[in-house]
Amino acid sequence: MKVSELRELNSAELAAKVATMEKDLFMLKFKHGIRQLDNTAKLSSLKKDIARVKTVIMQQKHNG
């Protein structure tokens, strides 16, 4: 997910995206715990995507 795409979204859409991503992260962590996760790289990439979205949200709050 590119930052330029995220900057085009409004804060409500970004908040919804963070909520769904955090739910997905929880499910991935659960699968990883019971050894059913095939691609463990998804965990780190999803964490980074969540951080990107949260960064854009904070930038929008500071810029008005």
Secondary structure, 3 states (H helix, E strand, C coil): CCHHHHHCCCHHHHHHHHHHHHHHHHHHHHHHHCCCCCCCHHHHHHHHHHHHHHHHHHHHHHHC
